[in-house]
Amino acid sequence: MDNINKYLKIAKDAVIEPEARIEDKVMERISHLNEKDKKEILDERFLDFLKKSNSKPYQFEQKIRENPGVFAFFSIFIMGIIAIATYVVRSILKEEN
């Protein structure tokens, strides 16, 4: 349980913009841990988690998973706009012929 609290503290303080060297940014942002804890907690799995959680596709996927109804609504709305645009274009082309 102690490690979970440390992970949560680190994740709360380590939200940064995605860049090539995310590990360096994490180390800069973490000031309340000693060196032993930094080496123990900042393992490969946690750094992989940070890289994924700061990526735009991952954040978009999480928003869809949290709000599937909103995604379905916007999908149907966009398909409706495409259908209306297709109908208008077809009616204009029929009038010309």
ABEGO torsion letter per residue (X at the ends): XAAAAAAAAAAAAABBBBBABAAAAAAAABAABBAAAAAAABBAAAAAAAAAAABAAAAAAAAAAABAAAAAAAAAAAAAAAAAAAAAAAAAAAAAX
